Amino acid sequence: MIRSVAVLSDIHGVLPVLEAVLAEPAVAAADLIVITGDHAAGPQPVEVLDRLAVLGDRAVLVRGNADRELAAVARGASIEVPDEVVPWAAAQLGPEHITMLEQLPHPVTLELEGFGPVVFCHGTPRDDEEVVLVDTRLERWAEAFAELPDEVRTVVCGHTHMPFVRLVDRRLVVNPGSVGMPYGRAGGHWALLRDGAVSLHRSIIDVEEAIAQVVAASSYPGRRKWAEYFIGSAASDAEALTVFGPRDGRDA
């Protein structure tokens, strides 16, 4: 049985921060790395997908909404996307990258020692784009988890780029935060599940150096502005919660 899992999420095509997280001793030593979606929609989509492919069986990649959207745009679909980097990123992908994104599963269930079955998803188990937050009301969580088997006592999600651990009517919910687009604090955010315990972590990075690396390596026209805003974590968690809050149905 799997004893330890390092969980990353929302890399969004930022290779230098991904490399910093993968270099963490606890990540390197984990039995498995699970990445809960939104891998490539950013300024280094090909580089990130190729790096993840090298991990082979050590990594389980879960589909995020941005992965689904990126593949669709790459196939020629005309859809609304939240970030103007997406059409550019889609145009960079080769056929193997598009196929890789299209074949990603959502959700994924794994048996972990000390946890039992753990569900890994992006938004929620039922919807890769659904928003749930640390302060989302219990009724919404109950709706999102309604189809989960009773034996699933742990759910790991991503999507909102803010790390938290909370109980939801006896279920443990973990969000590792974001590697490439963190809200609140710069750095690569990740979580470790080991022997029945959860810990949240942040890889400290040289923000200016990471931005410089992205600017040098990417051909995306708006790469500097994008990198300064997202890698530099210009948006605070308070601002992000204000924006995301209405999307969890709290005002219904």
Residue pairs with C-beta under 8 A, 6 or more apart in sequence:
1 111
1 112
1 113
2 31
2 32
2 110
2 111
2 112
2 113
3 31
3 112
3 113
3 114
3 194
3 195
4 29
4 30
4 31
4 32
4 192
4 193
4 194
4 195
5 30
5 31
5 32
5 33
5 34
5 110
5 112
5 118
5 192
5 193
5 194
6 24
6 26
6 27
6 30
6 32
6 33
6 34
6 190
6 191
6 192
7 33
7 34
7 35
7 36
7 120
7 156
7 174
7 176
7 190
7 191
7 192
7 193
8 18
8 21
8 27
8 33
8 34
8 35
8 36
8 176
8 179
8 188
8 190
9 35
9 36
9 37
9 38
9 64
9 122
9 158
9 159
9 175
9 176
9 177
9 178
9 179
9 189
9 190
10 36
10 37
10 38
10 64
10 158
10 159
10 161
10 177
10 178
10 179
10 180
10 181
11 17
11 18
11 35
11 38
11 39
11 40
11 42
11 48
11 178
11 179
11 180
12 38
12 39
12 40
12 41
12 42
12 66
12 178
12 179
12 180
12 181
12 230
13 39
13 40
13 41
13 42
13 43
13 44
13 45
13 47
13 48
13 85
13 89
13 180
14 42
14 43
14 44
14 48
14 179
14 180
14 181
14 210
14 214
14 227
14 230
14 231
15 44
15 47
15 48
15 51
15 213
15 214
15 217
16 205
16 209
16 210
16 213
16 214
17 179
17 180
17 187
17 188
17 203
17 205
17 210
17 231
18 48
18 51
18 179
18 180
18 188
19 51
20 188
20 203
20 205
20 210
21 27
21 179
21 188
21 190
21 203
22 28
22 33
22 51
23 203
24 190
24 201
24 203
26 192
26 201
27 33
27 190
27 192
30 192
30 194
32 58
32 59
32 60
32 110
33 55
33 58
33 59
33 60
34 59
34 60
34 62
34 108
34 110
34 120
34 156
35 52
35 59
35 60
35 61
35 62
36 62
36 64
36 120
36 121
36 122
36 156
36 157
36 158
36 159
36 176
37 62
37 63
37 64
37 65
37 66
37 67
37 104
37 106
37 121
37 122
37 128
37 158
37 159
38 64
38 65
38 66
38 67
38 122
38 158
38 159
39 48
39 49
39 52
39 61
39 64
39 66
39 67
39 101
40 46
40 48
40 49
40 66
40 67
40 70
40 89
40 93
40 97
40 101
41 66
41 67
41 69
41 70
41 83
41 85
41 86
41 89
42 48
42 85
42 89
42 180
42 181
42 226
42 230
43 85
43 89
43 214
43 218
43 220
43 223
43 226
43 227
44 214
44 217
44 218
45 70
45 89
45 92
45 93
45 97
46 92
46 93
46 94
46 97
47 217
49 93
49 97
49 100
49 101
52 59
52 61
53 100
60 108
60 110
60 120
61 104
62 104
62 105
62 106
62 107
62 108
62 120
62 121
62 122
62 158
63 101
63 104
63 105
63 106
63 122
63 128
64 106
64 122
64 128
64 158
64 159
65 122
65 123
65 128
65 129
65 159
66 83
66 86
67 101
67 104
68 101
68 128
69 79
69 81
69 86
70 86
70 89
70 90
70 93
70 101
71 90
71 98
71 101
71 102
72 79
73 79
73 81
73 86
73 87
73 90
74 90
74 91
74 93
74 97
74 98
74 101
75 98
81 87
84 222
85 220
85 222
85 226
88 220
88 221
89 220
93 101
106 121
106 122
106 128
107 119
107 120
107 121
107 122
107 125
108 119
108 120
108 121
109 117
109 118
109 119
109 120
109 152
110 117
110 118
110 120
111 117
111 118
112 118
112 154
112 193
113 195
113 196
114 194
114 195
114 196
114 197
115 153
115 154
115 193
115 196
116 151
116 152
116 153
116 154
117 149
117 151
117 152
117 153
117 154
118 152
118 154
118 155
118 156
118 193
119 125
119 148
119 152
119 154
119 155
119 156
120 156
120 157
121 128
121 155
121 156
121 157
121 158
122 128
122 129
122 157
122 158
122 159
123 129
123 130
123 131
123 132
123 157
123 158
123 159
124 130
124 132
124 144
124 145
124 155
124 157
125 144
125 145
125 147
125 148
125 155
126 144
126 146
126 147
127 144
128 159
129 159
130 144
130 159
131 159
131 160
131 244
131 247
131 248
132 140
132 141
132 144
132 157
132 160
132 173
132 248
133 160
133 162
133 164
133 241
133 244
133 245
133 248
134 162
134 164
134 166
134 175
135 241
135 245
136 248
136 250
137 248
137 250
138 168
138 169
140 248
140 249
140 250
141 168
141 169
141 173
142 169
145 155
145 168
145 171
148 155
152 171
153 170
153 171
153 172
154 171
154 172
154 173
154 174
154 193
155 168
155 171
155 172
155 173
155 174
156 173
156 174
156 175
156 176
156 191
156 193
157 173
157 174
157 175
158 175
158 176
158 178
159 175
160 175
160 183
160 240
160 244
161 177
161 178
161 181
161 182
161 183
161 240
162 175
162 177
162 178
162 182
162 183
162 184
162 237
162 240
162 241
163 175
163 176
163 177
163 189
163 191
163 200
163 202
164 173
164 174
164 175
164 200
165 172
165 173
165 174
165 175
165 191
165 198
165 200
166 172
166 173
167 173
172 198
174 191
174 193
174 198
175 191
176 189
176 190
176 191
176 200
177 189
177 190
177 191
177 200
177 202
178 189
179 188
179 189
179 190
180 188
180 230
180 231
181 230
181 231
182 188
182 189
182 230
182 233
183 233
183 235
183 236
183 237
183 239
183 240
184 233
184 235
184 236
184 237
184 240
185 202
185 233
185 237
186 205
186 207
186 231
186 232
186 233
187 202
187 203
187 204
187 205
187 233
188 202
188 203
188 205
189 200
189 201
189 202
189 203
190 200
190 201
190 202
190 203
191 198
191 199
191 200
191 201
192 198
192 199
192 201
207 231
207 232
210 227
210 231
211 224
211 227
211 228
211 231
211 232
214 223
214 227
214 231
215 223
215 224
215 227
220 226
228 234
229 235
